[in-house]
Structure formats: structure tokens, C-alpha cells
């Protein structure tokens, strides 16, 4: 079936958004973690010139969209975008584009491979029909540059340190390196105040005697955040030790949402209505 024959709501779910001008659409692209190759970027520019006005818009969620596409060109532009490796994305009540920071592939503070986990989440959930839009964000460390607490679902890289206190000389170097002031000297030995530690891992490698090492590395999962007219910060649900565990938990959350979220009700509002503790028990058992 040609896209010209589809209704506006169906087109929107697939990434084609009706403009206020007659017969013109914005075509949103699928760009997991905001990544494109230079060849794909050149292809997008060529397609925008060929089928629209040559302009593109960089969205707030690390995406690109092409405005001013005539409805009669939707079929052909879709084919060329797919051939370019940048197919149309999703909008409406579906899982949206997965956003992320660069993570440990580029950033000095990055703990996890955000592109890897973002790619897994994209493969598993992108475009899945939901009662309401769902936004994912993946961030590499507690600096939270990708704002996981401001999205329906968030992932944050974390690292728990381990200290060889028996060999500690009490030099205090690590106490200056901790941004949370969660490491103190007590009886000439260092001690971690776990109620202050946010698992950023900044202390690992700071000890001149290599006495602070990684105990484990994983991900915190946040749920229920949103911006918009009534902003809400997401709540921490749990921590995982692997990408596979993270994806499995989000599968349970997605399936739970389909059964419990009302049409048009943001996930954070659903959690407030149902109760966070009930939700936690349903997901974590």
C-alpha cells in the first residue's frame, strides 16, 4: 500500500509528521544513540535536496528530520532513506529513538559502553507499540549527561570500588579525588561512606599504591521520568551487572506497562497511580 493512502495517525507512528502546510510532512530518521557515518550524513543531505528544500533539523533527542516533504514523495524518499541506512523513525505512542552519551568509547568519565547497550535496546524495543510514547536514555556515568532521570526509562553506568585497607598508608590522595567526599581518613586508614558514594568510579586508579580497584561494574535503571508541562524525575529501580540483565528487566517493564498504563498516560504518572512499590515488586519479585 502506498503511504499516500494511510491516515495521519498511522503515518505519525512511522515517523511521518504532518506539517501545518497542506500536503507537507516532516520525515524523522531512525538514529540509535545519535550516530551516523559521514557517508550516511552526505546521503541525508542529498535526499533532503532532492525531495524537500535541502534543510534538515537536528532534534532534541539526537535525531535528524527532513521537513517540507510532499506527501506524493513519501514512498520514494522512504526507499532512498532505507538504502542510505537511515530509515524513517517512530513517533506517536511507540518506543522512540534511543539516546545516549558517548560512554567509555570516548569519554574519560565513561564507565560503560553506551553505544553497545543503546544498540541492544534499539534492536529489542525501537518502534514497539505502546499505550503512550516511551523514551529511553543511556548515560555512561553518574554525571548523567544523557539525562536518564528525565526519560521514561534510563540507564546509568556505575562502578563499585573495592579498597585494600590493610595496606593503606593513609596518604589521603583518594579523599581529594572523590567528587562526593565519600572517602574519609579514619585512624590513618581510608573508609568509604557508602551512603554518599554514587558509584562514579573516580577513585579507582587514584591511589598511588593501586589499592583501590573495581569490585564490579554495571548499570542503574531509572523509571518514570519526563519533562513537558509537568516535569518529573525518574526513580531508581535497581542495579544490574550485565547488558543482558538490563534488557531482560526492561522487557518485563515494557510488558507491565502495556497491561497497566492507560492510553495517553505517561509512565511516571502510571507509577504514581499504581504505586512505585507495587511496581517494584511486580518487576523484581
N, C-alpha and C positions, 0 to 999 in steps of 0.2 A: 504494500500500500504506500502511495506517495505521502510524504509529510504534509503536503498541502491540504490533505483531506482530514487530518487529525484535528481534534478540538484543542483549544488553547491550554487547558489543564494538562492534557496528555503531553503536549509539546513541552510545557514548562518542566515536567518531571524529567524529561530527557535533556534538558539544558538549553531549550529554545524559549527565550522570554520575550513576550510581545512588548514592543515599544508603544509609546503614545501615538507615534505616527502610523498612518494606515499602511498595512501590509509589510511593516518593517519589524525585524526581530534582532535581538541580541543573542549571539551564539556563544555559550560558555564552554570552555575546554576542560577536559579532564587532565589534571596535572598533579599527581601524587607528590606531596612534600614540596611543591612549587618548583620541581626540577624540569628543565628542558635542555636538550643538546643545542649547540649552535646551529646545526642543520635544521632541527625542528623549528627553532626560532625564525630562521630565514624562511622556512616553509609557511609559517603562520603569516609573516609579513607579505609574502607573495599572494597567499589566498585572500588576505584582507584587501589587498589592492584589486584583486581580480573580481571578487564578489561583493565588495562593500565600498567604503570610502577610503580605505587604506589606514584607518585608525584602529587601534586596539586599546583596551582598558585593562590595567592591572588591578585586580580586585583586592579587597582587604584580606582575603583568605588564600593568598599565594596562587591565584589563578589568573588566567587571561580570558577575556571575552571580546568578541568581534561585534560591534554594533552596526546597525544600518544594513542588515542583510534582508533582501526582498524575499518574501515567502516563496516565490517561484524558484529561488536558488537554494532552498534548504536541502533538497536531495543531493544536488551536485556538490555543494560545499561540505556536506557531511561525508561524502565519499572521499573527497580530497583531504579533508582533515584526518580521516581514518588512515589513509595511505601515508600521511605525514607523521603518524604515531601520536597525534594529538586529537583524539576523537572528542565529540561533544560530551560535556559532563552531565551533572544532575542538578536539579533544583526542586523546589516543592517538598512534599513530605517523603523524603528519602535520605539515606546517608550521603552527606555531601563530601566535597574534596577533603582529603586528609592533609592537614598542615603540620609542619614541623620546623624546628631549628636545625642547623647543620649537624649537631651532635658531635660525637668523638671523631668523625671523619675529618673535621676541620677545626673545631673549637677547642681551645686549651682547657676549658672547663667541662667539656662534654664527657659524660660517663658512659652513655650507651650509644649504640648505632641507631640513630633515629630514622635514617633512611630505610634501614632493614625492617624495623618494626612497623614503620609507616607503610612500607610496601606490603607487608603481610596483612595489615588492617585494611588497606585499599583492596587487595585481592579478595579478602573474605567478605567485606561489608559494603564497598562502594556501590551506590545506586540501589541498595536494598530498600524495598518499600516499607515505610514505617507510618505510624499514626500521625507523626509530625516530623519536621526536619531534625536531623541529628548531625552534630558537628563534632569531629574528633580533632585533638591537637596532641602532638608528641613533642616533648621537650627533653633535652639531654641531661639536665641537672636541675637542682633546686633554684637556680637563678630564674627559671621559668620564663625564658624569653618567648616561647611559643604560647604562653598563657593557658596552660592546661586547666586551671581552675575557672576559666571564663568560657569553657566549652561544655557541651552536654557530657562528653567523655574526654578525659585527659590522661596522658601517660607522662610520668616524670622519671628520669633516670636517677638512681640513688646508689650510694656505696657505703657500706658499714665498715668502719676501720677496726682493726684489732691492734692492741698495744702490748708489747713485751715489757711490762712494768718492772720485772725483776732486774733487767739490765739497764733500766732508765738511769741516766746520770743526773737528771734534774736540771738540764741546761735551760729549759723553758722555751726553746725555739718554736715548738709546735703551738704554744699558747698564743704567740703573736700571729701565727698563720691561720688560726681558726676565725672565720668571719663572724661566727655566732658567739664567741667567747665561751665555748662549751668545753674547753680543756683548761684545767687549772693545775697548779702545783700543790700537792698535799703531802707533807712530810718528805719533801725533796723527791717526790715521785709524781708523775703526771696522772691525772684522773679525768675521764670523760664524763661530763654531766649529760646523761642521755636524754633528759627532759628538754635540754637546749639544743642538742645535736640534731641537725636536719639532714644528715647523711650526704653532705655535699662532696666528701672525699678530699677536701682541700688539704687536710693534714697528712694524707698518705704521700710519702716522699719528702715531707718537710723535716723529718728527724735526721740529723747529721749521722746518726748511728744506724739508720734504717730499721728502727724499732717499731714503726707504725706501718702496717701493711693492710691490704684489702682482705677483710673476712669474707664478704660476699657482695656481689653487685646485682642489682635488679631494678624493678620499676614500681613506683607507686601508681595506683589507679585512683583517679578522681571522677566523680559523677555529679551531674546536676547543675553545672554552671551555665550561665548565659549572660548576654549583655542586653541590648534593646531597651525598651521602655521601662522595664522593671528588672534591673541587674541583680544577679545572684551569683555568689561564689560557690563552686563545686565543693563537695565534701570528700575527704579521703576515705576510700572504701577498704583497701588492703594493699599489701605489697607482694610482688611476685618475684621469682628468681629466674624466669626464662621468658622468651618471646612467646613460646607455645602456650605457656600457662596464662599469659596476658590475653592472647587471642581467645583461649577457651573461656576465660571469665567474661570477656566482652560478648561472646556468643550467648552465654547464659543471660547477660544483661539485656541484649537485644531481644531475645525471645521473651524475657519477662516484660519488657516494655510493650511488645505487641499485644500482650494479654492484659496489661494494667493501665496503659496510658490512653486517655481519651483522645479522640480526634482533635487535633489542633492544640493539645495541651503540651507545653514544653516539659521535658523530662524532669527538670528541677521542681516544677510545680506539681508534677505527679508524685515525686518523692515526699513533698510536704503534705500532700493529701493522704497518701498511703501510710507514711511514716518511715523514716530512714532505717530504724532498727528492724522493722519488719522486712524491708527490702534487703538489708544486710543478711538477715537470717535466710531469706529465700535464695539468695545468691551463694552465700558461703556455707550455709548449712550448719 
